Amino acid sequence: MRPSRRTRRVHRVAVPNDDCTDEELAVMDQPVNVQEVRQKLEAQHTDLLERIAKEEAGLHAPVETTPDLFDLAQDYVSRERRSAMLAQSRQQLEQIELALKRLDDGTYGQCGRCGSVISPARLQVLPYATTCVKC
C-alpha cells in the first residue's frame, strides 16, 4: 500500500539535524501515522468542546444564597477552580486546532523554534506539541 500524500509531506518536512543522537535517529525512522494522529486530535477536540460546555454551564449556575460564610467561601473556591479548568481547556483546544492546521499545511512534526523533527514518541504522548524536546 502506498503512503498517503500527507504522510509523505510530513516525512519530507521532518529532517533530523546534526545534534541528534543515535536513539533519536532510530525513533525518527518510525513513521508518523497522520490519519491516526488526526483521529486522536479530532477525538480530543470533541471531548474538550463537551468539557468546556459543561464547565461553562457550571459557572453560570445560580449561587446559593445562604447566610453561612463557610458555604459562600466554598462556592467561591469551586467557581474559581472551574474557571481555571475552563481556561486550561480552552488553551488546550486552541493547541489542538493549531495542530490540525499544521497537519493540513504539512508542517506537522516540525519544531516551531529550530525547525528540526519532533520525535514520533513525543508526538504520540503530546500530539499537539510544537517544539522538540531540546527546545
ChimeraX attribute file (.defattr): number of C-alpha atoms within 10 A of each C-alpha:
attribute: neighborCount
match mode: 1-to-1
recipient: residues
	/A:1	3
	/A:2	6
	/A:3	8
	/A:4	11
	/A:5	10
	/A:6	18
	/A:7	18
	/A:8	15
	/A:9	17
	/A:10	23
	/A:11	19
	/A:12	11
	/A:13	16
	/A:14	20
	/A:15	15
	/A:16	18
	/A:17	12
	/A:18	7
	/A:19	9
	/A:20	14
	/A:21	10
	/A:22	9
	/A:23	8
	/A:24	16
	/A:25	14
	/A:26	11
	/A:27	13
	/A:28	20
	/A:29	12
	/A:30	11
	/A:31	13
	/A:32	20
	/A:33	15
	/A:34	19
	/A:35	13
	/A:36	11
	/A:37	18
	/A:38	17
	/A:39	12
	/A:40	14
	/A:41	21
	/A:42	15
	/A:43	11
	/A:44	15
	/A:45	20
	/A:46	12
	/A:47	13
	/A:48	18
	/A:49	14
	/A:50	12
	/A:51	16
	/A:52	20
	/A:53	12
	/A:54	13
	/A:55	19
	/A:56	14
	/A:57	10
	/A:58	14
	/A:59	17
	/A:60	9
	/A:61	9
	/A:62	7
	/A:63	11
	/A:64	9
	/A:65	8
	/A:66	9
	/A:67	8
	/A:68	8
	/A:69	9
	/A:70	10
	/A:71	13
	/A:72	15
	/A:73	11
	/A:74	11
	/A:75	14
	/A:76	13
	/A:77	12
	/A:78	14
	/A:79	18
	/A:80	13
	/A:81	13
	/A:82	18
	/A:83	16
	/A:84	13
	/A:85	15
	/A:86	20
	/A:87	14
	/A:88	13
	/A:89	19
	/A:90	16
	/A:91	12
	/A:92	16
	/A:93	21
	/A:94	14
	/A:95	18
	/A:96	23
	/A:97	16
	/A:98	16
	/A:99	22
	/A:100	21
	/A:101	13
	/A:102	17
	/A:103	20
	/A:104	13
	/A:105	12
	/A:106	20
	/A:107	20
	/A:108	30
	/A:109	30
	/A:110	24
	/A:111	20
	/A:112	16
	/A:113	11
	/A:114	12
	/A:115	17
	/A:116	22
	/A:117	25
	/A:118	25
	/A:119	25
	/A:120	19
	/A:121	14
	/A:122	16
	/A:123	18
	/A:124	15
	/A:125	9
	/A:126	12
	/A:127	20
	/A:128	23
	/A:129	21
	/A:130	20
	/A:131	20
	/A:132	19
	/A:133	11
	/A:134	11
	/A:135	11
